[in-house]
Amino acid sequence: MSLLTVEDLFVEYRHGARRVPAVRHVSFSLKEGECLGVAGESGSGKSTLALALLKLLPDSASLSAQRLDFDGRSVLDLAPRELRALRGGEVGFVFQDPFSALNPVLTVGDQVDEVLEWHRGGRNRQRVLDLFAQVRLPDPGDLYGAYPHQLSGGQRQRVCLAMAIASNPKLLIADEPTTALDVTVQREILNLLDDLRRDVKTQVPHPPLRGTFPQEGKENKEFPSPLGRGQGEGLAQFRRNMKMALILVTHNVGLLSERSDRLAVMYAGEIVEIGPTATVLSRPAHPYTQGLLKSLPRLSGTDRRLPALPGQPPDPKELPSGCPFRVRCPSSFERCVVHSPALRPVLDGTVQAACHLFGDFP
């Protein structure tokens, strides 16, 4: 049974007298221990989708779905008390900006202790110190009494991670967790997320496992792995023994190539392609996914000008008719102007793409 099931999820925002769609027709499932990467340009609906899974949307938003089930329960039908228990208890959430996510007038130790008080029945200073050590914060005893402004950006994000895993959640949602961090700290945070997925299945923290896993699957000549060979092989098989699932939201496809089991690519509020990460990256089906991968810089090969996708993503208030990508698509044809494509199995059936190029028409 899937840990998370989403079917036909919609999110709209009020804009004056109008309703503006931000997420449309989104469907996917997530198994225990699985990592789903969600990628796309800014404004594609990634963060709105992440917030919608826990009903964390602002009052100006409306949410609907045929199904939004977590661990056999409908999130849409949960009472406010049950929803509060789910957030931070069974599902952890890491926000984009750790500085705004933390309370500036409380010490970081007190803030993690509050999570334990709410979800574990009482404060536990030693457990907080163990969590700080688990997320590799230096001098946990000293940092317990520190305020957010006294920490670096990377340290604040590690505190947020400690809060998110304090209750040993079944699912961790990380929404752009490396935004505004330098490249070195980004890598450390992402490696930490990988290690935490292995550790969080136990009640008592233990030293994180380490390892380098080369990229899975064969490299395609036209769409080579963004990170090259020798990064993350066997990762999906290794993660089958994991307990904590992860949804990792980012605009950086390269970061997901060695970390996610499956990859969902979003455009204009819709998932336009979803499937095993190795397959999507080596044999992208949707023209948008192909354009994203072609525009990535390579660490090897001859110098060349990177091709860029023409135009800009559409304004949600003025979405084009038919396929939302047709204005920028080099392969669009008449049907794209009239009909909006639905996700359908393509290639070997393990990948789904929303594109008329794979349709059978009379």
DALIN-V329569 format. One record per residue. N is the residue number from 0. RES is the residue in one letter. SS is DSSP state (A for helix, B for strand, O for the rest). Layout:
n: [N;N]
res: [RES;RES]
ss: [SS;SS]
//
This chain:
n: [0;1;2;3;4;5;6;7;8;9;10;11;12;13;14;15;16;17;18;19;20;21;22;23;24;25;26;27;28;29;30;31;32;33;34;35;36;37;38;39;40;41;42;43;44;45;46;47;48;49;50;51;52;53;54;55;56;57;58;59;60;61;62;63;64;65;66;67;68;69;70;71;72;73;74;75;76;77;78;79;80;81;82;83;84;85;86;87;88;89;90;91;92;93;94;95;96;97;98;99;100;101;102;103;104;105;106;107;108;109;110;111;112;113;114;115;116;117;118;119;120;121;122;123;124;125;126;127;128;129;130;131;132;133;134;135;136;137;138;139;140;141;142;143;144;145;146;147;148;149;150;151;152;153;154;155;156;157;158;159;160;161;162;163;164;165;166;167;168;169;170;171;172;173;174;175;176;177;178;179;180;181;182;183;184;185;186;187;188;189;190;191;192;193;194;195;196;197;198;199;200;201;202;203;204;205;206;207;208;209;210;211;212;213;214;215;216;217;218;219;220;221;222;223;224;225;226;227;228;229;230;231;232;233;234;235;236;237;238;239;240;241;242;243;244;245;246;247;248;249;250;251;252;253;254;255;256;257;258;259;260;261;262;263;264;265;266;267;268;269;270;271;272;273;274;275;276;277;278;279;280;281;282;283;284;285;286;287;288;289;290;291;292;293;294;295;296;297;298;299;300;301;302;303;304;305;306;307;308;309;310;311;312;313;314;315;316;317;318;319;320;321;322;323;324;325;326;327;328;329;330;331;332;333;334;335;336;337;338;339;340;341;342;343;344;345;346;347;348;349;350;351;352;353;354;355;356;357;358;359;360;361]
res: [M;S;L;L;T;V;E;D;L;F;V;E;Y;R;H;G;A;R;R;V;P;A;V;R;H;V;S;F;S;L;K;E;G;E;C;L;G;V;A;G;E;S;G;S;G;K;S;T;L;A;L;A;L;L;K;L;L;P;D;S;A;S;L;S;A;Q;R;L;D;F;D;G;R;S;V;L;D;L;A;P;R;E;L;R;A;L;R;G;G;E;V;G;F;V;F;Q;D;P;F;S;A;L;N;P;V;L;T;V;G;D;Q;V;D;E;V;L;E;W;H;R;G;G;R;N;R;Q;R;V;L;D;L;F;A;Q;V;R;L;P;D;P;G;D;L;Y;G;A;Y;P;H;Q;L;S;G;G;Q;R;Q;R;V;C;L;A;M;A;I;A;S;N;P;K;L;L;I;A;D;E;P;T;T;A;L;D;V;T;V;Q;R;E;I;L;N;L;L;D;D;L;R;R;D;V;K;T;Q;V;P;H;P;P;L;R;G;T;F;P;Q;E;G;K;E;N;K;E;F;P;S;P;L;G;R;G;Q;G;E;G;L;A;Q;F;R;R;N;M;K;M;A;L;I;L;V;T;H;N;V;G;L;L;S;E;R;S;D;R;L;A;V;M;Y;A;G;E;I;V;E;I;G;P;T;A;T;V;L;S;R;P;A;H;P;Y;T;Q;G;L;L;K;S;L;P;R;L;S;G;T;D;R;R;L;P;A;L;P;G;Q;P;P;D;P;K;E;L;P;S;G;C;P;F;R;V;R;C;P;S;S;F;E;R;C;V;V;H;S;P;A;L;R;P;V;L;D;G;T;V;Q;A;A;C;H;L;F;G;D;F;P]
ss: [O;O;O;B;B;B;B;B;B;B;B;B;B;B;B;O;O;B;B;B;B;B;B;B;B;B;B;B;B;B;O;O;O;O;B;B;B;B;B;O;O;O;O;O;O;A;A;A;A;A;A;A;O;O;O;O;O;O;O;O;B;B;B;B;O;O;B;B;B;B;O;O;B;B;A;A;A;O;O;A;A;A;A;A;A;A;B;O;O;O;B;B;B;B;O;O;O;A;A;A;A;O;O;O;O;O;B;A;A;A;A;A;A;A;A;A;A;A;A;A;O;O;O;O;A;A;A;A;A;A;A;A;A;A;O;O;O;O;O;A;A;A;A;O;O;O;B;A;A;A;O;O;A;A;A;A;A;A;A;A;A;A;A;A;A;O;O;O;O;O;B;B;B;B;B;O;O;O;O;O;O;O;A;A;A;A;A;A;A;A;A;A;A;A;A;A;A;A;A;O;O;O;O;O;O;O;O;O;O;O;O;O;O;O;O;O;O;O;O;O;O;O;O;O;O;O;O;O;O;O;O;O;O;O;A;A;A;A;A;A;A;O;O;O;B;B;B;B;B;O;O;O;A;A;A;A;O;O;O;O;O;B;B;B;B;B;B;O;O;B;B;B;B;B;B;B;A;A;A;A;A;A;O;O;O;O;A;A;A;A;A;A;A;A;O;O;O;O;O;O;O;O;O;O;O;O;O;O;O;O;O;O;O;O;O;A;A;A;O;O;O;O;O;O;O;O;O;O;O;O;O;O;O;A;A;A;A;A;O;O;O;O;O;B;B;B;O;O;O;O;B;B;B;O;O;A;A;A;O;O;O;O]
//
